[in-house]
Amino acid sequence: MPPTRITWAELASADWQEADSSGTRSRDMVAGDGTHWGPVWSVMRTLGELHGADNVRLVVWFH
């Protein structure tokens, strides 16, 4: 499976309060600053300030 990517600009503009189809879990609850993803967002936020939000990307792949 090929990797996928998202920029800090895209992540920063996402609606983190939007819930899943069941209406019970928001993006913030699953992957917000208070989760294990918090350190990743902190680094991306800092790099975005230094280099521009469109120039910072998170690349992921699953197997």
SULJOVEN-V118516 format. One record per pair of residues at least 6 apart in sequence whose ideal C-beta (glycine too) atoms are under 7 Angstrom apart, sorted by the first residue. I is the first residue (numbers start at 1). J is the second residue. Records with the same first field share a line. If there is no record, write none. Layout:
I=J + J
This chain:
1=61 + 62 + 63
3=59 + 60 + 61
4=60
5=57 + 58 + 59
6=57 + 58
7=53 + 54 + 56 + 57
8=44 + 45 + 48 + 53 + 56
9=53 + 54
11=44
12=53
14=27
16=26 + 27 + 28 + 32
17=26 + 28
18=26 + 27
19=25 + 26
31=37
33=41
40=58
44=56 + 58
47=56
48=56
